[in-house]
Amino acid sequence: MDLVLAAVVAGLAVWALIDCLTRSPVQFQRAFKRTKGFWLALTAGAAVFSVLGVLGGGSLLIALIAATIAGVYLADVRPAVSLESKGPGSW
């Protein structure tokens, strides 16, 4: 697998994991997304497997799965949870 692609996927997965760690469980419930534990498990798994892919030249299929998980979190869950965390009158 291309090292640059693996590094990009690992970066996205680690970013998703760090963002998930900083959110409170209530934010996920109020945004009508799955629980924090669910997203934490998915993003942690994606981060671990993508970093291992960088270090050991992992499979393209694993990188695709990790990129999909990180992409769904960053494109769908993160904005919904972020909107919930802003108070009334916030931009």
C-alpha positions, 0 to 999 in steps of 0.5 A, a space after each residue: 500500500 502506498 505510504 502516503 495514503 496510509 499516512 493520510 488515513 492514519 492522520 484522519 483516524 487519529 484526528 477522529 479518535 482525539 475529537 471523540 475523546 474530547 466530547 462528553 457522552 451527553 453530546 452524542 445522545 442530544 445529537 441523536 447519534 450512537 453512544 460515545 462508547 460506540 464511536 470511541 471503539 470504532 475510531 480507536 480501532 480505525 486509528 490502531 489499524 491505520 497506524 499499524 498499516 503505516 508501520 507494517 505496510 498493511 492491506 488496502 482493504 483495512 485502510 479503506 475501512 479505517 478511512 470510511 469510519 474516520 470519514 463518517 465520524 468527521 463528516 457526520 457525527 462531529 458536526 452534529 455533536 459540535 452544533 449541540 455543544 454550542 449554546 444559544 446565540 453562538 455562531 
